[in-house]
Amino acid sequence: MKKSRSYAALLCAALYCCISASGCSKVEELPAEISSSDSPAAADQTIDNSRYIYNQLSDKEREYYDIIKDAAVNFKEIAVFPEAVDPEVLRKLYISVYFQEEELFWLSSMFYRPASASETLALSYRFTKDETDLLKQQVESKTAEILSSIEPDASDYEKLRAFHDHLVLNCTFSMDTEYANTIYGALCDGYAQCEGYAFAFDYLCRQAGIDCFTVPGTNSEGASHAWNIVRLEDNWYNVDCTWDDPILSPVDTEFVRHYYFLAADSDISGVTHFTDNTYYTYPICSSTDNYYKREGYFASSADEGIELLKKSAADALNSGRKDAAVRFADESSYKSAVSKLFDNGAVKEVFKHANNSSERKVTDKKYIRYLNEDELIIHISMIYD
């Protein structure tokens, strides 16, 4: 599934560029300086977090960005600038529009980059305007459905968790559809690759008034990838819906996990995820107030972890789910818990507690376990009796 990505190829004295994360990696089951031809926005300028990338552009670059965006909104074949623009700046701006304006899902990831400074930029589209109008209606309808399913007084955290879980449960990783790189693919078609997941999460966040943007980069193997950085309670966090939705055999439509939901840079940056810092800097995601801490599934000892796994299992069954997980503060506690649960049979107590706490029952004879040694997470998928 992994393909190398080429940013440009020489064609007819112009560069034909593909900026999509077409080599997007999919996790199988577990085992900066701003480059600009113009002065950047003042360093002491207050950043509008809702347009984090846009506000790193210089005033002139913002003008050109808006021209490209307006052309795409109106299905223009050519974006026309008031002066000749350096081809590298054109590339930067097109990439910026493509990754930050996810609602323009009809805009192609491929474009012709002139070999020299140019007053125009040719645009191409995935769908016709008539096709797009129909797809947009479906996106808007599905988005309204998702938003209306969330309690009106839900916190931003609860909204983010709902968006994440909806995508994990209702979208399947695929690179084989014409919608795979789009919000339509993730929200309506039910199939997407990493770009589609990230764009859809970004789009839902923006509809809910939560600051978020899509981050292009690579994984540890160098395959192109995309994920999100989201702002919650004055802190920034990484979110990767794609990697929380692994390919399982057989397929499990109820499987959901949160390994990469509200992850700190220390968890993933430079380890599994590598941002493309060619043009931008990104906010530091230093908070460790992740899903497991917020949900009360973070343990400081093996025994505490086993008790919390019992709670997680009961909570799961009572919520119509069958996955339970706990994260540990240190490797020693994690390894001790693994031994007690799976070597000494303490996992049966987890199922017993869950069954005593819920009308739904699971067997204690069969289950699926996932051990994430990097993140110190024990995850079990229960099987209904």
C-alpha positions in Angstrom: 0.0 0.0 0.0 2.9 2.3 0.4 4.1 4.2 -2.6 6.9 6.7 -3.0 5.8 10.2 -3.5 7.2 12.5 -6.2 6.6 16.2 -5.7 7.4 17.2 -9.2 8.3 16.0 -12.7 9.5 18.0 -15.6 6.8 18.2 -18.2 6.6 20.6 -21.2 8.9 23.1 -19.6 6.8 23.2 -16.5 6.7 21.3 -13.3 3.7 19.0 -12.8 3.3 18.7 -9.1 1.4 16.3 -7.0 1.1 17.4 -3.4 -1.3 14.8 -2.2 -0.1 12.4 0.5 -0.6 9.7 -2.1 1.8 7.4 -0.4 -0.1 7.7 2.8 0.8 5.0 5.2 -1.8 3.0 7.1 -0.9 1.4 10.4 -1.6 -2.3 10.3 -2.7 -4.0 13.5 -0.2 -3.0 16.2 2.5 -5.5 16.8 11.7 25.9 10.5 11.9 28.7 9.0 9.2 30.3 6.8 10.5 30.4 3.2 9.2 33.5 1.5 10.1 36.0 -1.2 8.5 38.7 1.0 8.9 39.6 4.6 6.8 37.3 6.9 4.1 38.6 9.2 5.5 40.4 12.2 6.7 38.0 14.9 4.9 39.8 17.6 1.6 39.8 15.7 -1.2 38.0 17.6 -1.8 34.7 15.7 -5.4 33.9 14.8 -5.3 30.2 15.8 -8.2 29.5 13.5 -5.9 30.2 10.5 -2.6 29.1 12.0 -0.8 28.4 8.7 -2.3 31.4 6.8 -1.1 33.8 9.5 2.5 32.7 8.9 2.4 34.0 5.4 3.6 37.5 4.5 1.0 40.1 3.5 1.7 39.6 -0.2 1.6 35.8 0.1 -1.8 36.1 1.8 -3.0 38.2 -1.1 -1.9 35.5 -3.6 -3.2 32.7 -1.3 -6.6 34.4 -1.4 -6.4 34.7 -5.2 -5.8 30.9 -5.5 -8.6 30.1 -3.1 -11.1 32.4 -4.9 -10.2 30.8 -8.2 -10.8 27.3 -6.7 -14.1 28.3 -5.2 -15.3 29.5 -8.5 -13.8 26.7 -10.6 -11.5 29.0 -12.6 -9.0 27.3 -14.7 -6.4 30.0 -14.1 -5.5 32.0 -11.0 -4.2 35.4 -12.1 -1.8 37.5 -10.0 -1.0 41.2 -10.2 2.7 40.4 -10.8 5.0 37.6 -11.7 5.4 35.2 -8.8 8.4 32.9 -8.2 7.6 29.3 -8.9 8.7 28.1 -5.5 6.3 30.6 -3.9 3.5 29.4 -6.1 4.2 25.8 -4.9 4.2 27.0 -1.3 0.9 28.8 -1.7 -0.8 26.0 -3.6 0.2 23.5 -0.9 -1.0 25.9 1.7 -4.5 26.2 0.1 -4.7 22.5 -0.6 -4.0 21.4 3.0 -5.7 24.3 4.9 -8.9 24.7 2.9 -10.2 21.2 3.2 -13.7 22.2 2.2 -12.4 22.8 -1.4 -12.3 19.0 -1.8 -12.8 19.3 -5.6 -9.4 21.0 -6.0 -6.9 18.5 -7.4 -3.7 17.7 -5.6 -1.9 18.1 -8.9 -1.0 21.3 -10.6 1.5 22.8 -13.1 4.3 24.8 -11.6 5.8 27.2 -14.1 9.5 26.9 -14.7 10.0 30.6 -14.1 8.2 33.5 -12.5 4.6 33.7 -13.7 1.5 35.9 -13.4 -0.7 32.9 -13.6 -1.2 29.4 -12.1 -3.2 26.7 -13.9 -5.7 24.8 -11.6 -7.3 21.5 -12.1 -10.2 19.8 -10.4 -11.2 16.3 -9.4 -14.9 16.8 -10.3 -17.0 19.1 -12.4 -19.0 21.9 -10.8 -22.3 20.0 -11.2 -20.8 16.9 -9.6 -19.3 19.0 -6.8 -22.6 20.7 -6.0 -24.2 17.3 -5.5 -21.3 16.1 -3.3 -21.3 19.3 -1.3 -24.9 18.8 -0.4 -24.1 15.3 0.9 -21.2 16.6 2.9 -23.3 19.4 4.5 -26.1 16.9 5.3 -23.7 14.4 6.9 -22.0 17.1 8.8 -25.3 18.4 10.2 -26.2 14.9 11.2 -22.9 14.4 13.1 -23.1 17.7 14.8 -26.7 17.2 15.8 -25.8 13.8 17.4 -23.7 15.6 20.0 -25.3 17.0 23.1 -25.8 20.7 22.9 -23.8 21.3 26.2 -21.0 19.0 25.2 -17.5 20.2 26.0 -14.9 20.8 23.2 -13.2 17.6 24.4 -16.3 15.6 24.1 -16.9 17.0 20.6 -13.3 16.1 19.6 -13.8 12.6 20.9 -17.1 12.3 19.0 -15.5 13.4 15.8 -12.6 11.1 16.2 -14.7 8.1 17.1 -17.2 8.7 14.2 -14.4 8.7 11.7 -12.8 5.6 13.1 -16.0 3.7 13.3 -17.6 4.8 10.0 -14.6 5.2 7.6 -12.4 2.4 6.2 -8.8 3.0 5.0 -8.6 2.8 1.2 -6.5 4.4 -1.5 -8.6 2.9 -4.3 -11.5 5.4 -4.6 -11.7 8.7 -6.4 -12.8 10.3 -3.1 -10.0 8.9 -0.9 -8.2 12.2 -0.4 -11.3 14.2 0.4 -13.7 15.0 3.2 -16.4 13.5 1.0 -14.6 10.2 1.1 -14.2 10.1 4.8 -17.7 11.5 5.7 -20.0 10.2 3.0 -18.4 7.5 0.9 -16.9 5.7 4.0 -13.5 5.2 2.4 -10.5 7.4 2.7 -6.7 7.5 3.1 -4.9 9.6 5.6 -5.6 12.9 3.9 -9.3 12.2 3.8 -9.4 11.3 7.5 -7.3 14.4 8.4 -9.3 16.8 6.2 -12.6 15.4 7.6 -11.5 15.8 11.2 -10.3 19.3 10.5 -13.5 20.2 8.7 -15.7 18.9 11.6 -13.6 20.8 14.1 -14.0 24.1 12.2 -17.7 23.6 11.9 -17.8 23.3 15.7 -15.6 26.4 16.2 -12.5 24.4 17.4 -9.1 25.5 16.1 -7.5 22.7 14.0 -5.4 22.2 10.9 -4.0 19.4 8.8 -0.3 18.6 9.0 1.6 17.0 6.0 4.6 14.9 6.7 5.9 11.3 6.7 6.0 8.3 9.0 9.2 6.7 10.3 9.6 4.7 7.1 9.5 7.9 5.0 6.0 7.2 3.5 3.9 10.4 3.2 1.3 10.9 5.8 -1.1 13.5 7.1 -2.7 14.1 10.5 -4.0 17.0 12.6 -3.0 19.4 15.3 -5.9 20.7 17.3 -6.3 23.3 20.0 -8.0 22.4 23.3 -8.1 24.5 26.4 -5.2 26.6 25.3 -3.0 23.6 24.5 -2.2 22.0 21.2 -2.4 18.3 20.6 -1.8 15.8 17.8 -4.6 13.7 16.5 -4.3 10.9 14.0 -7.6 9.3 13.2 -6.0 7.2 10.4 -3.7 5.4 12.8 -6.4 4.9 15.3 -8.3 3.0 12.7 -6.0 0.0 11.8 -6.6 -2.6 9.2 -7.9 -5.7 11.0 -8.5 -9.1 9.6 -11.2 -10.0 10.0 -12.8 -6.6 9.8 -14.2 -5.3 13.1 -16.7 -2.5 12.6 -16.9 -1.8 16.3 -13.2 -1.4 16.9 -12.1 2.0 18.1 -8.9 3.1 19.9 -7.4 6.3 21.1 -3.6 5.8 20.9 -3.1 8.9 18.7 -6.0 11.0 20.1 -4.6 14.1 21.9 -1.1 12.9 21.7 1.9 15.0 22.8 4.9 15.6 20.6 6.9 13.5 23.0 4.7 10.5 22.0 5.0 10.8 18.2 7.0 13.7 16.9 10.3 12.4 15.4 9.3 8.9 16.5 6.4 7.8 14.3 5.4 11.2 12.8 7.7 13.6 11.0 6.2 17.0 10.0 7.1 18.7 6.8 8.7 21.9 8.0 9.7 23.2 4.5 7.5 26.3 4.7 6.0 26.5 8.2 6.5 26.0 11.9 4.0 24.2 14.0 2.8 24.8 17.5 4.5 22.7 20.2 2.2 20.0 21.5 3.6 19.7 25.0 0.6 18.8 27.1 0.4 15.2 28.2 -3.3 15.6 29.2 -4.2 12.8 26.8 -7.3 10.7 26.4 -6.3 8.2 29.0 -5.7 10.8 31.7 -9.0 12.6 30.8 -11.0 9.4 30.9 -9.4 8.1 34.1 -7.5 5.2 32.5 -4.0 6.3 33.3 -2.2 4.1 35.9 0.9 4.6 38.0 1.2 1.0 39.1 0.4 -2.5 37.8 -2.4 -3.1 40.3 -3.9 0.3 39.6 -3.8 -0.4 35.9 -5.6 -3.7 36.3 -8.4 -2.0 38.3 -8.7 0.7 35.7 -8.8 -1.9 32.9 -11.8 -3.4 34.8 -13.4 0.0 34.9 -12.7 0.6 31.2 -14.2 -2.8 30.2 -17.4 -2.1 32.2 -17.6 1.4 30.8 -17.2 0.0 27.3 -20.0 -2.5 27.6 -22.3 0.0 29.1 -21.6 2.3 26.2 -22.2 -0.3 23.5 -18.6 -0.9 22.9 -16.3 -3.8 23.5 -12.8 -2.3 23.6 -11.0 -1.5 26.9 -7.6 0.1 27.4 -5.3 1.6 30.0 -2.1 3.5 29.7 0.8 3.3 32.2 3.1 6.0 33.5 6.2 3.8 33.3 7.6 0.7 31.6 8.0 -1.3 34.8 4.3 -0.9 35.8 3.3 -1.8 32.2 5.4 -4.9 32.0 4.2 -6.1 35.5 0.6 -5.6 34.5 1.1 -7.5 31.3 2.5 -10.4 33.2 -0.3 -10.4 35.8 -3.0 -10.1 33.3 -1.9 -12.6 30.6 0.5 -14.9 32.4 -1.2 -15.2 35.7 -4.8 -15.0 34.5 -5.9 -11.7 36.0 -7.5 -10.8 32.7 -10.4 -13.1 33.7 -11.2 -10.7 36.6 -11.5 -7.9 34.0 -14.2 -9.9 32.2 -16.0 -10.9 35.4 -16.2 -7.3 36.6 -17.4 -6.1 33.2 -20.1 -8.8 33.1 -21.2 -7.9 36.6 -21.5 -4.3 35.6 -23.5 -4.6 32.4 -26.4 -6.4 30.8 -24.2 -7.2 27.9 -22.0 -10.2 28.5 -18.6 -11.2 27.2 -16.8 -14.5 27.3 -13.7 -15.0 29.5 -12.4 -17.7 27.2 -11.6 -15.6 24.1 -10.4 -12.1 23.6 -8.0 -10.1 21.4 -5.2 -8.2 23.1 -3.1 -5.4 21.7 0.1 -4.4 23.5 1.5 -1.1 22.6 5.0 -1.1 24.1 5.9 2.3 22.7 2.9 4.1 24.4 2.7 1.6 27.3 -0.9 0.8 26.5 -2.8 -2.5 27.2 -5.8 -2.8 25.0 -8.3 -5.7 24.9 -11.2 -6.4 22.6 -13.8 -8.4 24.3 -16.0 -11.0 22.5 -19.7 -11.2 23.3 -20.8 -14.4 24.9 
